[in-house]
């Protein structure tokens, strides 16, 4: 039986490869400098005071947004997609958390990382235990937190807005706005004494750089195996990572 042909990059001499690799290196260095410049802009982004009181259910009982900091200066919230009516969490969000490594550096940098979902705490705790996760996970089901930070969409609770686009802006672009339900995102908060400020939120493809597995796959010939990558014809494609 003839072995199926395996799609692959061109095979060349070492000298040809080195010439191409050096050309790519110049672009990689330019991208690194651009990323550093964007990160510097992000550090200078102004903040907005969070005056609304939010109630969360967590491992030690009822908690406020201030409690989620655990006494640290900065708080990173992953808006983990887990609808209250579902029995399991989002496969993509699950893959993201599965890929997390040692985050102890965050605490040394005065930063706390937590997961927040609308599903009841009992579902979150069960899902967490089944996967052996150790990250703090809170239910926001008794507050407007997810809607206010655009991680849940429901026009009966708040106007549609995702990735800084309103329903009208989606439609003007010929795109369909998110339907009712959960969407992925991550938000960052900063604390000055007992005052909490919202400094940053990111959604959609803005989250992908936070996934270690994606960064590693970007180094390989096949990449992430998703259709937006403009891979050569015949390259493998995956509709989902779930």
N, C-alpha and C positions, 0 to 999 in steps of 0.2 A: 504494500500500500504506500502511495506517495505521501510523504509528510506535508501537511499544509504549510503554505508559505507564511513566514512570520514577518509582519511589517516591521521595518527598522530604519534608522537613519542611514545615509550613505556610508559606505566603508571606504576610507581613503588612507593615504600614507600618513605617518606621524607628522611630517612637515606640513602637509595640507591641514591636518587637524589643528596643529599649533597656530597656524595663521588665523584660522577661523575662531579658535578659542581666544586669542588675543584681541580680535575685533569685538567679540562678545564681552570680554572683560572691560573694555572701555565703556560700553553701554551699561554694564553692571555698576561700575564705579559712579557713572553719572546718575544712575537711579538711586544709589545709596546717598549721594549728596542731596538729591531732590527729596528723598525721604527724611533726611536729617532736617532739612529746611521746613518741611511740613510739620514735623514733630515739634520744632521750635515754635511755630505758629500756634500749635495746639496748646503748648504750655502758657501762651499769652492770651488764650481765649478768656473773655470775661465770664463771670458766674452770675447765676440768678438765685436769690434767696428762696428757699422752699418754706413757705409759711403754712402750708396745709398739713394737717396731722394725718398720718397714715398708720393703720393698725396692721400688724403682721402676726401670724401664728408661727411660732418656731419651736425648736427642740426644748427650750426652757420655758415656754409659755408665750403670753402676749408680748409683743415688742413694738417699739416705735422705729422710725427710720434712723433716729440717732442711736438707738440700741444696736442696730446692725453694724455700726462702726467698730464695736467692741473696744471703744476707747482710743482707737487710732485716728489719724488725721484724715485719711482718704478711704473711700469706699468704692469698690467696683461691683456693680450688680449685673449679673447675666440674666436677661429676661428669657428664662427657659420656657419653651412652648409646651404647656401641659394644660389642656382644656379641662375644666372641672368635670365634664361629662365623659371624658375618656379614661381608659384604664391604664394607659401607658403614655410616656412622654414622646416628644418629637424625635424621630430617628437621627436627624441632623444635629440637634442639640445634644442628644445622647452621645453621638460620635465625638462632638467637640469636648464634652466633659471626660469621656473615656481617654482622650488624647492628652489631657492635662498631666503635666509632670509634677516635679517638686516645686511648690509655690512658696516655700518658706522665705524666699527673698522678699516677697511682698510685705510680710510682717516686719522684717528688718528695715524696710523702707516706709514704715508707718502706714501700711495699706492693708485693708481687709477685702477679701473676695467672697461673695455669696451668690447663691442662686435664688431667684424669686419666680414663682409661678402662681397662677390663679387656682390650680387644683387644691383640694383640701389637704391639710397637712398629713393626714393618715395615708393618702395615696403617695405623696411625695416621700414620706419616710419609708414606705414599702418598696418603692422603686429604687430609692437610694440604697437600702439594705441589700436588695437583690443584686446590685452591681458593685457593692463594696466601696461606694464613694464615701469620702470623709468631709466633703465641703458643706458648710452650713447652708441649709435650704429652708426658705420661708414661704408660707402661703400668703398671698395678698388678696385672697378671695373676699375679705370683709372691708376692702377699701377701694378707692379709685386709682390706686398707684399705677397699675398696668395701663389703664386708659389715659391717664395724664401724661405718661411717658411713652405712649403710642406703641406699646407692645401687645395690646389687645384692641381689636377693632369692633365697634358696635355703635352705630349711629344713634341708638336710643340712649347711650351713655355719654358719648362725646363725638364731635365731628371726625370723619375719616381723615387721618393724616399718617403718612408713612414715609420714612426717609426724606422728611421735610417737604413733602408734596401733599397738597390737599386733594380732595376728590375732583374739584374743578381743574386743577393743574394736571392730574393724571389724564382726565378726559381730553383736555386741550392737546395733550401729547399723543392722543390716540391709543392710550393704554388703559387697562382695566385696573381700578384701584383694588386694594386688598379687600377680600370679602370678610364677612363677620367671623371673628375668631382670633387666634393667636398668630403673632408674627415675631421673627427673631430680632433681637437687639441687645445692646449693652449700654449701661449708663454709669456715669462716674459722678460721685458727690464728694464735697470737701467740707470739713467741719472747722469752725472757729468757735471755741468754747462750746456752747450748746446750740449754736446756730448752724443750720445745714444749708449748703448751697449746691445747686446742680451746675456742674462744669462742662459736661460732655455727654453726648449720646451718639451711638453709631448703629446703623442698620444695614440690612441686605448684604451686598458684597463687601461693604466696609468692614464686616466681621471676619472675612476669610483669612486675613493676615494674622489673626489671633489663634488660628488652628495650626498646631505644630505639624500635623500630618500633611496639610496642604503645602506648607513651606518645604517639607521634605520631598513631596511628590513633584514640586516645581523644578527640582534638580534632575529629574529623570527624563528619559526620552519620551515616555508615554504621558508625562504630566499628570494632571488630575483626572484626565479621561472624561472631561465635560465638553459640551458642544461649543461653548464660547471661546475655546482656546485656539481655534484655527489650526488644529493639528492636520498633518498630511492625510490624504485619503487612505482609508484602511486602518488607521490608528484605532485601538479599542475605545469604546465609549460606554459610560455607565449612566443610566438614567437616575440612579439614586445610590446613596451610600448606606441606606438602612439595612 
